[in-house]
Amino acid sequence: MFDSVNAYYKFHSKIYDLTRWSILFGRNNILKQLPKFDHKDLSILELGCGTGHHLQKLADFYPESKILGVDNSEDMIKRASRKVSGNNQVEIKLISCQKFLPKKEKYDLIFCSYSMSMFGDYHEFLIRINESLKDGGTIVAVDFDRSPFTMFEKWMKWNHVDISGDLFKQLRLLFKEQTYETKKAYLGLWEYSFFLGSK
């Protein structure tokens, strides 16, 4: 097993886009649930942008927005930068997602795709996300949720992923729920969920 998230992604960045279709379910469907806003000059943050799978798609969906993608893996950021090269809408920063979220910055939309399950202390982190949203701002997330199998939960933990079921419980407590949907993967080996909420 990998002793750090950075070591994990240093290895996996090379095969990430080729392999994650078989694990990270709902990454494309979440784009169908993106909210519409009553203004176009949006400020959007993607926490854990990885290889940039969503950055260009967010830019296409919100063509007059400013989008910031942050990730703490240098190898993943390099791949993301190549995907959005030349797009002035999108900025990418190499920084720990857990340490980012400055209180002075406010966003209309914070987007998280299979990133928060690796962040650790959900309660503290979600409070900081809430503080970083504008009034009426929206958080959109898809991620691992829970598994009925203890050994699988432990195996995911070894791979730096929390699949205990706590993440979406806390999201639903902290934000005004607009959409919440849970689906099974591999005949119920685990469940993944979508969440759309507002401040």
C-alpha positions in Angstrom: 0.0 0.0 0.0 1.0 3.6 -0.4 2.2 5.5 2.7 0.8 8.9 1.5 -1.8 10.3 -0.9 0.9 12.0 -3.0 2.7 8.6 -3.4 -0.6 7.1 -4.4 -1.3 9.6 -7.1 2.3 9.8 -8.3 1.8 6.2 -9.4 -1.9 6.4 -10.4 -1.7 9.6 -12.4 -0.3 7.8 -15.4 -3.3 5.4 -15.6 -6.0 7.4 -13.9 -8.0 8.5 -16.9 -7.8 5.0 -18.4 -9.0 3.1 -15.3 -11.3 5.2 -13.2 -14.3 4.7 -15.4 -14.6 1.3 -13.6 -14.6 2.7 -10.1 -15.6 6.4 -10.0 -19.3 6.0 -11.0 -21.4 9.0 -11.6 -18.7 11.4 -12.6 -20.4 12.2 -15.9 -23.9 12.1 -14.6 -23.1 14.7 -12.0 -22.7 17.3 -14.9 -26.4 16.8 -15.7 -27.2 18.0 -12.2 -25.2 21.3 -12.4 -27.4 24.2 -11.2 -28.4 27.2 -13.3 -27.7 30.7 -11.8 -29.4 34.0 -12.4 -26.0 35.6 -13.4 -23.2 34.4 -15.7 -20.0 35.8 -14.2 -19.7 32.9 -11.7 -16.8 32.1 -9.5 -16.3 28.3 -9.4 -13.9 26.2 -7.3 -13.2 22.5 -7.9 -11.5 20.9 -4.9 -9.4 18.0 -6.0 -9.4 18.6 -9.7 -7.1 15.6 -10.4 -6.3 15.2 -14.0 -8.8 17.9 -15.0 -11.6 15.5 -16.0 -14.3 18.2 -15.2 -12.5 21.5 -15.7 -13.1 22.0 -19.4 -16.7 20.7 -19.0 -17.4 23.2 -16.3 -16.0 25.9 -18.5 -18.3 24.8 -21.4 -21.3 24.7 -19.1 -20.6 28.1 -17.6 -18.9 29.9 -20.4 -18.5 33.3 -18.7 -17.3 32.0 -15.4 -13.9 32.0 -13.7 -12.9 28.5 -12.6 -10.2 27.5 -10.2 -9.0 23.9 -9.8 -6.8 22.9 -6.9 -5.1 19.6 -6.1 -2.2 18.6 -3.9 -0.7 16.1 -6.4 1.9 17.6 -8.7 1.6 14.7 -11.1 -2.2 15.1 -11.4 -1.9 18.9 -11.8 0.5 18.5 -14.7 -2.0 16.4 -16.6 -4.9 18.8 -15.8 -2.8 21.7 -17.0 -2.3 20.1 -20.4 -6.1 19.5 -20.8 -7.0 23.2 -20.2 -4.0 24.8 -21.8 -5.0 28.0 -23.5 -8.3 28.3 -21.7 -8.3 31.7 -19.9 -11.3 30.8 -17.9 -9.5 28.1 -15.9 -6.7 28.6 -13.4 -5.0 25.6 -11.7 -3.1 25.6 -8.4 -0.9 23.0 -6.8 -2.0 23.2 -3.1 -3.4 21.0 -0.4 -7.2 21.1 -0.7 -7.5 20.9 3.1 -5.4 24.0 3.6 -6.9 26.0 0.7 -10.3 27.6 1.3 -9.4 31.1 2.5 -12.3 32.9 4.2 -11.8 36.0 2.1 -12.6 34.1 -1.1 -16.2 33.5 -1.9 -17.5 31.2 -4.6 -20.9 30.7 -6.3 -20.2 27.0 -6.8 -17.9 24.5 -5.2 -17.5 21.3 -7.0 -16.1 18.0 -5.6 -15.8 14.8 -7.5 -14.4 11.8 -5.6 -12.2 14.1 -3.5 -13.8 14.7 -0.2 -13.7 11.1 0.9 -9.9 11.5 1.0 -9.9 14.7 3.1 -10.1 13.3 6.6 -11.9 15.5 9.1 -15.2 16.1 7.2 -16.8 18.3 9.9 -14.1 20.9 10.0 -13.6 20.8 6.2 -17.3 21.2 5.4 -17.6 24.2 7.7 -14.8 25.8 5.8 -16.5 25.0 2.5 -19.7 26.6 3.8 -17.7 29.7 4.8 -16.2 29.9 1.3 -19.6 29.9 -0.4 -21.4 33.1 -1.3 -24.9 33.5 0.3 -27.1 31.2 -1.8 -24.0 29.5 -3.2 -24.1 25.8 -4.2 -22.0 22.7 -3.4 -22.1 19.8 -5.8 -20.5 16.5 -4.9 -20.3 12.9 -6.0 -18.3 10.4 -4.0 -18.0 7.1 -2.3 -20.6 6.8 0.4 -20.6 3.5 2.4 -20.2 -0.2 2.2 -21.9 -3.0 4.2 -18.6 -5.0 4.1 -16.1 -4.2 6.9 -13.2 -5.7 5.0 -13.8 -3.6 1.9 -14.2 -0.4 4.1 -10.8 -1.2 5.7 -9.2 -1.9 2.3 -10.5 1.5 1.0 -9.1 3.1 4.2 -5.7 1.7 3.3 -6.0 3.4 0.0 -6.7 6.7 1.8 -10.5 6.7 1.1 -13.1 6.9 3.9 -16.2 5.0 2.9 -17.8 4.9 6.4 -21.0 6.7 5.4 -20.2 9.9 7.4 -19.5 12.2 4.5 -23.0 12.5 3.1 -24.6 12.6 6.5 -22.6 15.7 7.3 -23.3 17.3 4.0 -27.0 16.9 4.5 -26.8 18.4 8.0 -24.7 21.4 7.0 -26.2 22.5 3.7 -29.8 23.0 2.5 -30.4 19.8 0.5 -31.6 20.2 -3.1 -30.7 16.8 -4.5 -29.5 13.6 -2.7 -29.3 10.3 -4.5 -27.5 7.0 -3.6 -26.7 4.2 -6.0 -25.1 0.8 -5.7 -21.9 -0.3 -7.3 -21.0 -3.9 -8.1 -24.2 -5.4 -6.7 -23.9 -3.5 -3.5 -20.2 -3.9 -2.7 -20.3 -0.2 -2.0 -22.7 2.8 -2.6 -21.9 6.1 -4.1 -23.9 9.3 -3.7 -24.7 12.6 -5.4 -25.4 15.7 -3.4 -26.4 19.2 -4.4 -26.9 21.7 -1.6 -27.0 25.4 -1.0 -25.8 27.7 1.7 
